[in-house]
Amino acid sequence: MSFNNLDQLYRQVIMDHYKNPRNKGSIEDGSVTVDMNNPTCGDRIHLTINVEDGLVTDAKFDGEGCSISMSSASMMTQAIKGKKIDEAVRLANVFSDMMLGKDYPEDLDLGDIEALQGVAKFPARIKCATLSWKAMEKGLQQEK
């Protein structure tokens, strides 16, 4: 697949998550609740996560922002469900590295998250993509 076709596919994946967000909403009585915002662009997120016996059983987000921040939140909530806290935090670290243009482990299947790797080319948008991931990491670190 050519680079242009791959880039177009990634844009489609991002727009799909933006227009049809997964896990949008809030968990009543979630064990983890985090509110964060990106003052430079106005993105904001309200993240709720349920953790039972060290395992993320559910994750939902609400908020407003650009297509990058909202699609990233959608992808993140999908990716962490069913993961142990340490696995979810590791995934956040891998995502941060990817946003910095660093390689990530080839054996790690990131699924739709790979569509966001092009954001690394636009430094001003990296904070948009990482907002929900930073919120998740902060909340799960407190849960530990």
ABEGO torsion letter per residue (X at the ends): XBAAAAAAAAAAAAAAAAABBBGBEBBBGBABBBBBBBAAAGBBBBBBBBBBGGBBABBBBBEBEBAAAAAAAAAAAAAABGBBAAAAAAAAAAAAAAAAGBBBBAABBAEAAAAAAAAAABAAAAAAAAAAAAAAAAAAAAAX
